[in-house]
Amino acid sequence: MSDQPTSLPSEITFVQKPGVNIRAEPSAAGRKVGTASKGRQFKVIGRSGSWVQVEDDTTTGWIGGRLLGPQKP
């Protein structure tokens, strides 16, 4: 048995609506750090309630989970 940690598969998610705000905190009152277009792909790195923490090559932030989906729209 190896002592190396097992790598979990990365969860990928897609923005389902146009012009979705990306927030610094998991709250609608959080500072806006960017905007994501419909179909933009992100890697999921965390969750807090109904919010999903996402990242790509240029942005890390929070998006409301109802605005994301497992497949490109």
Backbone hydrogen bonds, N-H to C=O, Kabsch-Sander energy under -0.5 kcal/mol:
donor,donor_aa,acceptor,acceptor_aa,energy
12,I,10,S,-0.5
13,T,42,F,-2.5
14,F,69,G,-3.0
15,V,40,R,-2.1
16,Q,67,L,-2.9
17,K,67,L,-0.6
20,V,36,A,-2.4
22,I,34,G,-3.0
23,R,62,W,-2.9
24,A,31,R,-2.7
27,S,25,E,-2.5
30,G,27,S,-1.7
33,V,22,I,-3.1
34,G,22,I,-1.2
36,A,20,V,-3.2
39,G,15,V,-2.8
40,R,37,S,-2.1
42,F,13,T,-2.7
43,K,55,E,-2.7
44,V,11,E,-2.9
45,I,53,Q,-3.0
46,G,53,Q,-1.3
48,S,51,W,-2.2
51,W,48,S,-2.3
52,V,63,I,-2.7
53,Q,46,G,-2.7
54,V,52,V,-0.5
54,V,61,G,-3.3
55,E,43,K,-1.8
56,D,59,T,-2.2
61,G,54,V,-2.3
62,W,23,R,-2.9
63,I,52,V,-2.4
65,G,50,S,-3.1
67,L,64,G,-2.1
68,L,65,G,-1.5
69,G,14,F,-2.0
